[in-house]
Amino acid sequence: MQMAAIVLAALVALLHLYFLVLEMFFWTQPLGRKAFGLKADFAEQTKALAANQGLYNGFLAAGLLWGLMQGAAGAGKPWLVFFLGCVVVAGVFGAATASKKILYVQALPGALALAAVLLS
């Protein structure tokens, strides 16, 4: 179970690094607009908000990577539990307020990784 916890937490961290890149650097580009279903004018008007959101996703990834470096079953476990919990809460809130798709893209992977960490 420990290997599953490590793999799933690492995948969630990589997802959040991807979100960071999309939101901070590609929000107004075709890749970012397609990923989030945005029109060019709206993307341009909201790019500062998206960059801020991307930065927060980077913090989630950094916390998960820090926890993984400390050891998923050792000193890193509390870090992973905290940051994966934050991922799940953010995903549920995003699904309730922005798009139901966020439940599957963010909250579900976070919840699976959290369950694996807790069981390891």
Secondary structure, DSSP 4 states (H G I P E B T S, - for coil): -HHHHHHHHHHHHHHHHHHHHHHHHSTTSHHHHHHHT--HHHHHHTHHHHHHHHHHHHHHHHHHHHHHHHIIIIITHHHHHHHHHHHHHHHHHHHHHT-THHIIIIIHHHHHHHHHHHH-
